[in-house]
Amino acid sequence: MSSRAQCGKILNMELATWIGLLIGFGGIIIGNLIEGGHTGSLLQFTAGLIVLMGTVGAVMVSHPMSHIRQGIKLARRAFFDRTTSGGLAFESETIQSVTKDLVECTKIYKRESLQALESRIQKIQDPFLKKIMRSVVDGLDPAIVRNIFETEIDVEEENLLAYAKIWSDAGGFCPTIGIIGAVLGLIHVMGNLSDTSKLGAGIAVAFVATVYGVGFANLLFIPLNSKIKKQIHSQMRVRRMTLEGALLVNSGLSSTVVDQKVRAYYEA
């Protein structure tokens, strides 16, 4: 891979997510070292297996497979820049493109007619705006258009939030699974009291499983759900901005006023 491609890949990462994980998990490791512990003492395969597989199993029981697949796609967008993963965030490029299309459509309507917008619609990049403009050109009542697409926005938002919920649920299950791992470790310890060579390993699994459960929940799963929800709300804000702007195209307002109204919507 060329150095340019590597740089592009780094720039396409959602840096806040990566830096946050580095600081969060790094703080635990450094704190452990300061207290005189060893990094190896926190690396327990058995504890990790219990916590992660138990959490995955609980999530799969709680959600249909379609939600899990979509939830994983949403998580990918929290780790990588929206422009390369088809993301959900409040992208300035999308906003600028939509605003430009709305202004152009308003100019054509003022200069020619509503039917003249038919050819301009083909050049619109945003599929959501294109659907709305087709309804506008077809002469549907603005109230009906608003109702149709507000319903579509609400349904899309509800579905995306349902997909994102797998991560908040994972954050809820993970500490409890960690406690199960701790109990299993203690059971192992109690069953081997006569063999002191096995006591250390059992106690390590017991306590590290708890650390894994609480750590993954509060440093990964719950924050990941929070970031995904913010991205979803940002996308829905763009959707609502697009709808409001499209309904202004044939309102008789000038393109300058339409531009100002749309910009005020997302700059507020």
Summary of the structure (lengths in Angstrom):
residues: 268
radius of gyration: 25.9
end to end distance: 42.3
largest distance: 92.5
contacts: 827
relative contact order: 0.14
helix: 82%
strand: 1%
